[in-house]
């Protein structure tokens, strides 16, 4: 009986966390050529306070960074993280709250 109550409660809480994401940023990065390159940049971006998720599209050279609700990413912080990984930030675009 407890399992029957726990499962719907768990699913409700989990689905609510999906909608609690904050802003998304799309970074254009020059020089991404392989998964190893992407991993290096993702690792640096993940260390920034508030970063919840980082996804890389190697072909387009775009990295999508999702922050927790209430957090923001400055272009300077993104540029520094990308530079520390050995790449250049080409563009920085902020998308308002995602759902």
Secondary structure as GFF3:
##gff-version 3
##sequence-region A 1 99
A	DSSP	alpha_helix	2	18	.	.	.	ID=ss1
A	DSSP	beta_strand	21	30	.	.	.	ID=ss2
A	DSSP	alpha_helix	35	46	.	.	.	ID=ss3
A	DSSP	beta_strand	51	57	.	.	.	ID=ss4
A	DSSP	beta_strand	62	68	.	.	.	ID=ss5
A	DSSP	alpha_helix	75	84	.	.	.	ID=ss6
A	DSSP	beta_strand	88	95	.	.	.	ID=ss7
###
